[in-house]
Amino acid sequence: MGQLGITAKDLGAADLSEQNQVLIQTLEELETGSEQRVNSLERELEEYACRLKENDQEKRTLRSTQESLEQDIYDLRTRLDLTKEELLCVKTSAVSVVVLMLFHQISAPILGSVPDANGTPFGNHGNNPQHPVWHSEETISQLRRELLEFGSATCSGALVLSVSDAQAFSFQELQGTSFRGTELLKSELARRDAAIQNLQKDVLLSHQALSAEVISIAECKEQRISRLQTELQESQAELQHGQGRIQQLNRDLQTTGQQCEELRTQLTEVKEQLARGEEENEALRNCKLELTAEVDMEDKQRAGQVERLSATVCSMNQEVGERGGVLTGQADQQCQELESQLSETRVQLRQCQDTVRALRD
């Protein structure tokens, strides 16, 4: 019975040790997997953080580009306004210069030496600084009035000269001269009007071409701004998606951390159970050593008893031999009893030896 109790305790201790080893291995695998998952989540979180920084940098770049393009559009519009003003000034100056040149060219060869009704030469009107030569309509009206006055003065002068000195001038010559001067003035005015109209057309075409170019550039800038705004919206959407992903990863990381804490708690409990199992195993080992010592002691005692019994048998055999046949029956009976006791003792000795070998194994 003692041997069976010791064997059951050994088997229980071995099973408990195996279970503890399996449980420790499982917990170590779970802890390793959790650490790998945490490391993976941390790496992914770092990647998303880097992408978030890149998106912020790209967003700032797009904003600066948009501001630069808006500034370019504002500059182009300012230049367009200035160009319009310059074109208007050039147009006005060109018309004024053309009218002034027309007035001088017409008045110089025809009216330079002929006085008007007041005795003033026609050419002096162009040199008068107070004369409104910078206004085309006024200048043309003045030219027409002077032409009429010139015609009247010519007619009056022709009549006076024909009365005073008929040999020097003739009325037909003065009339022809007046008619030729009038025709020349009209043709020159028509040519100058055509030149002014051509110049106005050229200025208008240049203005339209410049406006079309500026509008095209502005449209290109606006299209680019629209495209950059679309890219900015896409980047913002991707940024929001990345932030949501980061929040999800943070939640996963917290959940994994909680699981790791739970696994660490379970591992601590298992280690405590393992320590208690080791203490129980140590107690079983001490009990086994004590039982082994007791069995060895009993074995030694039984061996001593066997030796004493053997000595007793030998002495009794000697006594039987000495006493002779009188005590033969008693001696045989005692010998048989002693032999049976010896057999039982040997059987017990073998059992003890087997138990000792089993405990030692």
C-alpha positions as CSV (number, residue, x, y, z in Angstrom):
1,M,0.0,0.0,0.0
2,G,2.8,2.4,0.8
3,Q,4.4,1.7,-2.6
4,L,1.1,2.4,-4.5
5,G,0.6,5.7,-2.6
6,I,4.1,6.8,-3.5
7,T,3.6,5.9,-7.2
8,A,0.3,7.8,-7.3
9,K,2.0,10.9,-5.8
10,D,4.8,10.6,-8.3
11,L,2.4,10.3,-11.3
12,G,0.3,13.3,-10.0
13,A,3.5,15.4,-9.6
14,A,4.6,14.5,-13.1
15,D,1.2,15.3,-14.6
16,L,1.2,18.6,-12.8
17,S,4.7,19.5,-14.0
18,E,3.7,18.6,-17.6
19,Q,0.6,20.7,-17.4
20,N,2.6,23.6,-15.9
21,Q,5.1,23.4,-18.7
22,V,2.4,23.3,-21.4
23,L,0.6,26.2,-19.7
24,I,3.8,28.2,-19.5
25,Q,4.6,27.5,-23.1
26,T,1.1,28.6,-24.2
27,L,1.3,31.8,-22.2
28,E,4.8,32.6,-23.6
29,E,3.5,32.1,-27.1
30,L,0.5,34.3,-26.4
31,E,2.8,37.0,-24.9
32,T,5.1,36.7,-27.9
33,G,2.2,37.1,-30.3
34,S,0.8,40.0,-28.3
35,E,4.2,41.8,-28.4
36,Q,4.5,41.2,-32.1
37,R,1.0,42.6,-32.6
38,V,1.8,45.6,-30.5
39,N,5.1,46.2,-32.4
40,S,3.2,45.9,-35.7
41,L,0.6,48.4,-34.5
42,E,3.2,50.8,-33.3
43,R,5.1,50.6,-36.7
44,E,1.8,51.2,-38.5
45,L,1.0,54.1,-36.2
46,E,4.4,55.6,-36.9
47,E,3.9,55.2,-40.7
48,Y,0.5,56.9,-40.5
49,A,2.1,59.7,-38.4
50,C,4.7,60.2,-41.1
51,R,2.0,60.3,-43.8
52,L,0.1,62.8,-41.7
53,K,3.2,65.0,-41.5
54,E,3.7,64.7,-45.3
55,N,0.0,65.6,-45.9
56,D,0.4,68.6,-43.7
57,Q,3.5,69.7,-45.5
58,E,1.7,69.1,-48.9
59,K,-1.3,71.1,-47.6
60,R,0.9,74.0,-46.6
61,T,2.6,73.8,-50.0
62,L,-0.7,73.9,-51.9
63,R,-1.9,76.8,-49.8
64,S,1.3,78.8,-50.5
65,T,0.9,77.9,-54.2
66,Q,-2.7,79.0,-54.2
67,E,-1.8,82.3,-52.5
68,S,1.0,82.8,-55.1
69,L,-1.4,82.1,-57.9
70,E,-4.0,84.5,-56.4
71,Q,-1.3,87.1,-56.1
72,D,-0.3,86.5,-59.8
73,I,-4.0,86.9,-60.9
74,Y,-4.2,90.1,-58.9
75,D,-1.0,91.4,-60.5
76,L,-2.3,90.5,-63.9
77,R,-5.6,92.2,-63.3
78,T,-3.7,95.3,-62.0
79,R,-1.5,95.2,-65.1
80,L,-4.5,94.8,-67.3
81,D,-6.1,97.9,-65.7
82,L,-2.9,99.8,-66.1
83,T,-2.6,98.6,-69.7
84,K,-6.1,99.8,-70.4
85,E,-5.3,103.2,-69.0
86,E,-2.1,103.4,-70.9
87,L,-3.9,102.4,-74.1
88,L,-6.5,105.1,-73.5
89,C,-3.7,107.7,-72.9
90,V,-1.8,106.5,-76.0
91,K,-5.0,106.6,-78.0
92,T,-5.9,110.1,-76.9
93,S,-2.3,111.3,-77.4
94,A,-2.1,109.8,-80.8
95,V,-5.4,111.4,-81.9
96,S,-4.2,114.7,-80.5
97,V,-0.8,114.5,-82.1
98,V,-2.4,113.5,-85.5
99,V,-4.9,116.4,-85.3
100,L,-2.1,118.8,-84.3
101,M,0.1,117.6,-87.2
102,L,-2.8,117.8,-89.5
103,F,-3.5,121.3,-88.5
104,H,0.1,122.4,-88.9
105,Q,0.5,120.7,-92.2
106,I,-2.7,122.2,-93.6
107,S,-2.3,125.6,-92.2
108,A,1.4,126.0,-93.0
109,P,1.5,125.8,-96.8
110,I,-1.9,127.2,-97.6
111,L,-2.8,129.7,-94.9
112,G,0.7,130.8,-93.7
113,S,0.9,134.1,-95.7
114,V,-2.8,134.9,-96.0
115,P,-4.4,137.0,-93.3
116,D,-7.9,136.4,-92.0
117,A,-10.6,138.9,-91.6
118,N,-9.0,140.3,-88.5
119,G,-5.5,140.6,-90.1
120,T,-4.1,137.6,-88.4
121,P,-2.3,134.9,-90.4
122,F,-3.9,131.5,-90.3
123,G,-0.5,129.9,-89.5
124,N,-0.4,131.7,-86.2
125,H,-3.3,129.8,-84.8
126,G,-1.2,126.6,-84.6
127,N,1.5,128.4,-82.7
128,N,-0.9,129.9,-80.1
129,P,-0.3,128.0,-76.8
130,Q,-3.8,128.8,-75.7
131,H,-5.4,127.3,-78.9
132,P,-7.3,124.0,-78.1
133,V,-5.2,121.8,-80.4
134,W,-5.5,118.8,-78.1
135,H,-9.2,118.4,-78.8
136,S,-9.8,116.9,-82.2
137,E,-13.4,117.9,-82.7
138,E,-12.8,121.5,-81.7
139,T,-9.7,121.6,-83.9
140,I,-11.6,120.3,-87.0
141,S,-14.4,122.8,-86.3
142,Q,-11.9,125.6,-86.0
143,L,-10.3,124.5,-89.3
144,R,-13.7,124.6,-91.0
145,R,-14.4,128.1,-89.6
146,E,-11.1,129.3,-90.7
147,L,-11.6,127.8,-94.1
148,L,-14.9,129.7,-94.5
149,E,-13.3,132.9,-93.3
150,F,-10.4,132.3,-95.7
151,G,-12.9,131.9,-98.5
152,S,-14.7,135.1,-97.5
153,A,-11.4,137.0,-97.1
154,T,-10.3,135.7,-100.5
155,C,-13.4,136.9,-102.2
156,S,-13.1,140.3,-100.5
157,G,-9.4,140.6,-101.3
158,A,-10.1,139.7,-104.9
159,L,-12.7,142.4,-105.3
160,V,-10.4,145.0,-103.7
161,L,-7.5,144.0,-105.9
162,S,-9.6,144.0,-109.0
163,V,-10.7,147.6,-108.3
164,S,-7.3,149.0,-107.3
165,D,-5.0,147.1,-109.5
166,A,-6.6,145.1,-112.3
167,Q,-3.3,144.5,-114.0
168,A,-1.7,142.6,-111.0
169,F,-4.5,140.2,-110.1
170,S,-7.6,138.8,-111.8
171,F,-10.7,137.5,-110.1
172,Q,-10.5,134.2,-112.0
173,E,-7.0,133.5,-110.7
174,L,-8.0,134.2,-107.1
175,Q,-11.0,132.1,-107.5
176,G,-9.0,129.2,-108.9
177,T,-6.4,129.6,-106.1
178,S,-9.2,129.5,-103.5
179,F,-10.8,126.5,-105.1
180,R,-7.6,124.6,-105.3
181,G,-6.7,125.5,-101.6
182,T,-10.2,124.3,-100.6
183,E,-9.9,121.0,-102.4
184,L,-6.4,120.5,-101.1
185,L,-7.6,121.1,-97.6
186,K,-10.6,118.7,-98.0
187,S,-8.4,116.0,-99.4
188,E,-5.8,116.4,-96.6
189,L,-8.6,116.3,-94.0
190,A,-10.0,113.1,-95.6
191,R,-6.6,111.5,-95.6
192,R,-6.0,112.4,-92.0
193,D,-9.4,111.1,-91.0
194,A,-8.6,107.8,-92.6
195,A,-5.2,107.7,-90.8
196,I,-7.0,108.4,-87.5
197,Q,-9.5,105.7,-88.1
198,N,-6.8,103.2,-89.1
199,L,-4.9,104.1,-85.9
200,Q,-8.0,103.7,-83.8
201,K,-8.6,100.3,-85.4
202,D,-5.0,99.2,-84.7
203,V,-5.3,100.4,-81.1
204,L,-8.6,98.6,-80.7
205,L,-7.1,95.4,-82.2
206,S,-4.0,95.6,-79.9
207,H,-6.3,96.2,-76.9
208,Q,-8.5,93.2,-77.9
209,A,-5.4,91.0,-78.4
210,L,-3.9,92.0,-75.1
211,S,-7.3,91.5,-73.3
212,A,-7.7,88.1,-74.9
213,E,-4.1,87.1,-73.8
214,V,-4.7,88.4,-70.2
215,I,-8.1,86.6,-70.1
216,S,-6.5,83.4,-71.3
217,I,-3.7,83.6,-68.7
218,A,-6.3,84.4,-66.0
219,E,-8.4,81.4,-67.1
220,C,-5.3,79.1,-67.0
221,K,-4.5,80.4,-63.5
222,E,-8.1,79.9,-62.4
223,Q,-8.1,76.3,-63.8
224,R,-4.8,75.6,-62.0
225,I,-6.3,77.1,-58.8
226,S,-9.4,74.9,-59.2
227,R,-7.2,71.8,-59.8
228,L,-5.1,72.7,-56.8
229,Q,-8.2,73.2,-54.7
230,T,-9.4,69.8,-55.8
231,E,-6.1,68.2,-54.9
232,L,-6.3,70.0,-51.6
233,Q,-9.7,68.6,-50.9
234,E,-8.5,65.1,-51.8
235,S,-5.5,65.6,-49.5
236,Q,-7.8,66.7,-46.7
237,A,-10.1,63.7,-47.3
238,E,-7.1,61.4,-47.2
239,L,-5.8,63.2,-44.1
240,Q,-9.2,62.7,-42.4
241,H,-9.1,59.0,-43.4
242,G,-5.6,58.7,-42.0
243,Q,-6.7,60.4,-38.8
244,G,-9.6,57.9,-38.5
245,R,-7.2,55.0,-39.2
246,I,-4.8,56.4,-36.5
247,Q,-7.7,56.6,-34.0
248,Q,-8.7,53.0,-34.8
249,L,-5.0,51.9,-34.4
250,N,-4.9,53.7,-31.1
251,R,-8.0,51.8,-30.0
252,D,-6.6,48.5,-31.2
253,L,-3.3,49.4,-29.4
254,Q,-5.2,50.1,-26.1
255,T,-7.2,46.8,-26.5
256,T,-4.0,44.9,-27.2
257,G,-2.4,46.5,-24.2
258,Q,-5.3,45.5,-22.0
259,Q,-5.0,41.9,-23.4
260,C,-1.3,42.0,-22.7
261,E,-2.0,43.1,-19.1
262,E,-4.5,40.3,-18.7
263,L,-2.0,37.8,-20.1
264,R,0.7,39.1,-17.8
265,T,-1.7,38.7,-14.9
266,Q,-2.5,35.2,-16.0
267,L,1.2,34.5,-16.4
268,T,1.8,35.7,-12.9
269,E,-1.0,33.5,-11.6
270,V,0.4,30.5,-13.5
271,K,3.9,31.2,-12.2
272,E,2.5,31.3,-8.7
273,Q,0.7,28.0,-9.3
274,L,4.0,26.6,-10.7
275,A,5.8,27.8,-7.6
276,R,3.2,26.1,-5.4
277,G,3.6,23.0,-7.6
278,E,7.3,23.1,-7.2
279,E,6.9,23.4,-3.4
280,E,4.5,20.4,-3.5
281,N,7.1,18.5,-5.6
282,E,9.8,19.4,-3.2
283,A,7.6,18.1,-0.3
284,L,6.9,14.9,-2.3
285,R,10.7,14.5,-2.9
286,N,11.3,15.0,0.8
287,C,8.6,12.5,1.6
288,K,10.1,10.1,-0.9
289,L,13.5,10.4,0.7
290,E,12.0,9.8,4.1
291,L,10.1,6.7,2.9
292,T,13.3,5.5,1.2
293,A,15.2,5.9,4.5
294,E,12.5,4.1,6.4
295,V,12.4,1.3,3.9
296,D,16.2,1.0,4.1
297,M,16.0,0.9,7.8
298,E,13.3,-1.8,7.7
299,D,15.4,-3.7,5.2
300,K,18.4,-3.6,7.5
301,Q,16.3,-4.6,10.4
302,R,14.8,-7.5,8.5
303,A,18.2,-8.5,7.2
304,G,19.4,-8.5,10.9
305,Q,16.3,-10.6,11.8
306,V,17.1,-13.0,9.0
307,E,20.7,-13.3,10.2
308,R,19.5,-13.9,13.8
309,L,17.0,-16.4,12.6
310,S,19.6,-18.2,10.5
311,A,21.9,-18.3,13.5
312,T,19.1,-19.5,15.7
313,V,18.3,-22.3,13.1
314,C,21.9,-23.3,13.0
315,S,22.1,-23.3,16.8
316,M,18.9,-25.3,17.0
317,N,20.2,-27.7,14.5
318,Q,23.2,-28.2,16.5
319,E,21.1,-28.6,19.6
320,V,18.9,-31.1,17.8
321,G,22.0,-33.0,16.7
322,E,23.2,-33.0,20.3
323,R,20.0,-33.9,22.0
324,G,19.4,-36.7,19.5
325,G,16.3,-38.3,18.6
326,V,14.4,-37.3,21.7
327,L,13.8,-33.9,20.6
328,T,13.7,-34.7,16.9
329,G,10.0,-34.1,16.5
330,Q,10.1,-30.9,18.4
331,A,13.1,-29.8,16.5
332,D,11.5,-30.6,13.2
333,Q,8.4,-28.7,14.1
334,Q,10.4,-25.7,15.2
335,C,12.6,-26.0,12.1
336,Q,9.5,-26.0,9.9
337,E,8.2,-22.9,11.8
338,L,11.5,-21.2,11.5
339,E,11.8,-22.1,7.8
340,S,8.3,-20.7,7.2
341,Q,9.2,-17.5,9.1
342,L,12.4,-17.4,7.1
343,S,10.5,-17.7,3.8
344,E,8.1,-15.0,4.8
345,T,11.0,-12.8,5.9
346,R,12.7,-13.4,2.6
347,V,9.5,-12.5,0.7
348,Q,9.2,-9.3,2.7
349,L,12.9,-8.6,2.1
350,R,12.4,-9.0,-1.7
351,Q,9.4,-6.7,-1.6
352,C,11.3,-4.1,0.4
353,Q,14.2,-4.4,-2.1
354,D,11.8,-4.0,-5.0
355,T,10.3,-0.9,-3.4
356,V,13.7,0.6,-2.8
357,R,14.7,0.0,-6.4
358,A,11.4,1.6,-7.6
359,L,11.9,4.6,-5.4
360,R,15.5,5.0,-6.5
361,D,14.4,4.7,-10.2
